[in-house]
Amino acid sequence: MESYQELEVWKQTKDLVKHIYELTKSFPKEEQFGLTNQLRRAAVSIPSNIAEGCGRNHFKDSIQLFFIARGSLYEVETQLVIAFDLKYVSPTALEAYMVLIKSCKRLLKGFINYFQKQADNSKSSTINEAIVEYKTNIEPITN
Protein backbone atom coordinates (compact mmCIF):
# COMPACT_ATOMS: atom_id res chain seq x y z
CA MET A 1 0.00 0.00 0.00
CA GLU A 2 1.24 3.45 -0.85
CA SER A 3 1.09 6.11 1.83
CA TYR A 4 -0.77 9.40 1.71
CA GLN A 5 2.66 10.90 2.50
CA GLU A 6 3.72 10.06 -1.04
CA LEU A 7 0.88 12.09 -2.57
CA GLU A 8 1.89 15.39 -4.14
CA VAL A 9 -1.23 17.08 -2.76
CA TRP A 10 -0.23 16.14 0.79
CA LYS A 11 3.41 17.14 0.24
CA GLN A 12 2.56 20.57 -1.14
CA THR A 13 -0.01 21.36 1.54
CA LYS A 14 2.47 20.25 4.20
CA ASP A 15 5.05 22.60 2.66
CA LEU A 16 2.49 25.38 2.86
CA VAL A 17 2.27 24.77 6.62
CA LYS A 18 6.02 25.14 6.97
CA HIS A 19 5.94 28.42 5.04
CA ILE A 20 3.04 29.73 7.12
CA TYR A 21 4.91 29.00 10.34
CA GLU A 22 7.97 30.83 9.02
CA LEU A 23 5.89 33.79 7.90
CA THR A 24 3.96 34.15 11.14
CA LYS A 25 7.16 34.27 13.20
CA SER A 26 7.45 37.88 12.06
CA PHE A 27 3.88 38.83 13.01
CA PRO A 28 3.48 41.20 15.98
CA LYS A 29 3.41 39.59 19.44
CA GLU A 30 -0.14 40.84 20.01
CA GLU A 31 -1.22 38.54 17.16
CA GLN A 32 0.17 35.41 18.86
CA PHE A 33 -3.28 34.31 20.03
CA GLY A 34 -5.10 35.98 17.15
CA LEU A 35 -4.22 35.87 13.49
CA THR A 36 -0.97 33.94 14.00
CA ASN A 37 -2.72 31.12 15.82
CA GLN A 38 -5.70 31.08 13.45
CA LEU A 39 -3.52 31.02 10.35
CA ARG A 40 -1.33 28.23 11.68
CA ARG A 41 -4.30 26.11 12.77
CA ALA A 42 -6.03 26.51 9.40
CA ALA A 43 -2.82 25.62 7.55
CA VAL A 44 -2.17 22.53 9.69
CA SER A 45 -5.76 21.43 9.07
CA ILE A 46 -5.17 21.05 5.33
CA PRO A 47 -2.68 18.15 5.18
CA SER A 48 -4.14 16.73 8.41
CA ASN A 49 -7.58 16.33 6.85
CA ILE A 50 -6.09 14.86 3.69
CA ALA A 51 -4.27 12.29 5.84
CA GLU A 52 -7.37 11.55 7.90
CA GLY A 53 -9.45 11.17 4.75
CA CYS A 54 -6.95 8.69 3.36
CA GLY A 55 -7.26 6.70 6.57
CA ARG A 56 -11.03 6.30 6.41
CA ASN A 57 -12.84 3.21 5.21
CA HIS A 58 -15.63 4.84 3.20
CA PHE A 59 -15.42 7.14 0.21
CA LYS A 60 -18.11 9.44 1.60
CA ASP A 61 -16.14 10.02 4.83
CA SER A 62 -12.91 10.53 2.90
CA ILE A 63 -14.43 13.00 0.45
CA GLN A 64 -15.97 15.00 3.30
CA LEU A 65 -12.55 15.36 4.93
CA PHE A 66 -10.99 16.38 1.61
CA PHE A 67 -13.63 19.12 1.33
CA ILE A 68 -12.79 20.25 4.86
CA ALA A 69 -9.14 20.47 3.76
CA ARG A 70 -10.23 22.59 0.81
CA GLY A 71 -12.21 24.88 3.10
CA SER A 72 -9.16 25.32 5.31
CA LEU A 73 -7.08 26.19 2.25
CA TYR A 74 -9.54 28.97 1.40
CA GLU A 75 -9.41 30.07 5.03
CA VAL A 76 -5.60 30.38 4.83
CA GLU A 77 -5.92 32.36 1.62
CA THR A 78 -8.33 34.82 3.26
CA GLN A 79 -6.21 35.16 6.38
CA LEU A 80 -3.14 35.93 4.27
CA VAL A 81 -5.05 38.71 2.52
CA ILE A 82 -6.06 40.05 5.94
CA ALA A 83 -2.42 39.87 7.08
CA PHE A 84 -1.46 41.79 3.94
CA ASP A 85 -4.14 44.42 4.67
CA LEU A 86 -2.67 44.78 8.16
CA LYS A 87 0.79 45.20 6.61
CA TYR A 88 2.14 41.99 8.16
CA VAL A 89 2.86 40.56 4.70
CA SER A 90 4.61 42.32 1.81
CA PRO A 91 3.08 42.43 -1.68
CA THR A 92 5.88 40.18 -2.97
CA ALA A 93 5.35 37.61 -0.21
CA LEU A 94 1.58 37.65 -0.71
CA GLU A 95 2.04 37.01 -4.42
CA ALA A 96 4.36 34.07 -3.72
CA TYR A 97 1.90 32.59 -1.22
CA MET A 98 -0.97 32.97 -3.68
CA VAL A 99 1.00 31.03 -6.29
CA LEU A 100 1.57 28.22 -3.78
CA ILE A 101 -2.09 28.27 -2.71
CA LYS A 102 -3.24 28.16 -6.33
CA SER A 103 -1.09 25.07 -6.89
CA CYS A 104 -2.50 23.44 -3.75
CA LYS A 105 -6.05 24.27 -4.87
CA ARG A 106 -5.44 22.69 -8.27
CA LEU A 107 -4.02 19.51 -6.78
CA LEU A 108 -6.73 19.23 -4.15
CA LYS A 109 -9.49 19.83 -6.70
CA GLY A 110 -8.12 17.04 -8.89
CA PHE A 111 -7.78 14.76 -5.88
CA ILE A 112 -11.38 15.41 -4.76
CA ASN A 113 -12.73 14.98 -8.29
CA TYR A 114 -10.93 11.68 -8.63
CA PHE A 115 -12.33 10.34 -5.38
CA GLN A 116 -15.84 11.51 -6.25
CA LYS A 117 -15.65 9.60 -9.53
CA GLN A 118 -14.31 6.55 -7.71
CA ALA A 119 -17.21 6.71 -5.26
CA ASP A 120 -19.74 7.12 -8.07
CA ASN A 121 -18.30 4.37 -10.24
CA SER A 122 -17.16 2.05 -7.45
CA LYS A 123 -14.04 1.19 -9.48
CA SER A 124 -11.92 0.72 -6.40
CA SER A 125 -13.16 -1.41 -3.58
CA THR A 126 -11.17 0.42 -0.89
CA ILE A 127 -9.77 3.87 -0.20
CA ASN A 128 -6.26 2.41 -0.17
CA GLU A 129 -6.73 0.94 -3.64
CA ALA A 130 -8.03 4.28 -4.88
CA ILE A 131 -4.98 6.08 -3.44
CA VAL A 132 -2.61 3.65 -5.13
CA GLU A 133 -4.47 4.02 -8.44
CA TYR A 134 -4.49 7.82 -8.12
CA LYS A 135 -0.78 7.94 -7.33
CA THR A 136 0.05 5.53 -10.15
CA ASN A 137 -2.24 6.70 -12.94
CA ILE A 138 -3.43 10.23 -12.27
CA GLU A 139 -0.84 12.20 -10.32
CA PRO A 140 2.01 11.95 -12.86
CA ILE A 141 -0.36 13.34 -15.52
CA THR A 142 -1.42 16.38 -13.42
CA ASN A 143 2.05 17.54 -12.36
N, C-alpha and C positions, 0 to 999 in steps of 0.2 A: 504494500500500500504506500502510495506517495503521501507526503505530509502537506498540510496547508502551508507550512513554512517554505515550501518550494514554489508556491504560487506567486507570480509576479504582482498580482493585486495586493497580496498580503505584504510582500517585501516593500513595495512602494508606499503603502499606507503606514507601515512601521517606520520607514525612513522619514515620512512626514512628521511623525511623533518626535523623532530625534531633533529635527529642525525646529519644531515648535518649542521644545524645551530649551534649545539654545537661544532662540529668539526671545523668549519670555524672561530669560535671566537678566535682560537689560531693561525690563519694565520697571516702573517706579515701585518702591517697597509698599506703598499704600494699595497697590493692585495685587499683592500677594494672595489675598483671600477673595479677590474679585475676578477681574478679567484674566489674570495669569492662571489662577486655579481653574476657571471655567474653560479656558482655551486648552489647557493641558488635559483636562478630563475628557473633553469632547474628542480631542485628537487620539487619546489612548483608546477610546471607545471604538474607533474605526477598525483597526486590525483585531482588536479583542472580539468584536462581534463577528467578524469574518471567521476567526478561529472557532468561536463557539458554534457558529452555523455549520462549519465543516464537521464538527463533532456530534451533531444531532443525527437522529435516526430517520427522520421524516423530511421530505422535501419542503413541505409547507413550513415547518419550524425553521429550517435552514434559510429559506427565502425570506422569511420575516426578519431574521437576524441580519441578513445581508441588506435589507431595506433600512434597518436601524443604523447599520454602518453608513449607508448612504446619507441618511438624515444627519448623522454626526459630522460627516464630511461637509455638508452644507452649513452646518452650525459653525465649524471651524472657519469656513470661508467668510461668513458674516462677521465673526468675531475679529478676524484679521482686518476687515474693512473698518470696523469700529476702532481697532487699535491704530490704524492708519489715521482715521479722523481725529483721534486723540494725540496724534503725533508721536506715537510709540514705535511706529514702523515707517521707514523711509519709502518713497515712491518706488525706488529700485528694488528694495526688498519685497514690497507688496507684489510687484510685477513677477518676481521670481517665484514667490509662493503661489500666485495664481496659476502660473504655468504648471507647477507641481500638482496643484489641486485639480487642474483640468485633466492632467494625465491620470490621476487617481480616479476621477469621475468616469473617464472613458473606460478604464479597466474594470471598474466596479459595475458599470452599466452592462458591459459585455458579459461579465461573470453572472450577474443577476439574470440577464436574458437567457443565457445558456441553461441555468438551473430551472428557470420557468418552463423552457421547452422540454427539458428532461422530465419535469413533473407532469407536464401535459401529455407527453408521448410515452412516458414510462419506459424509455429505452434502457435506462440503468436501473438495476434492482436496488442498489444502495447508494447512499451519498458518497461513500468512499469510491465506488466504481465510477460515479459521475465525476469526481475530482480527478481521478486518474485519466479518464477520457478527456476531460477539459484540458488538463496539463499536457497531454500527449498530442491531441488533435487540434485544439482551438488556440491555446495560448501562443504557440510559435507564429501563427498566422496573424494575430492581432498586434504583435510587438513590432 
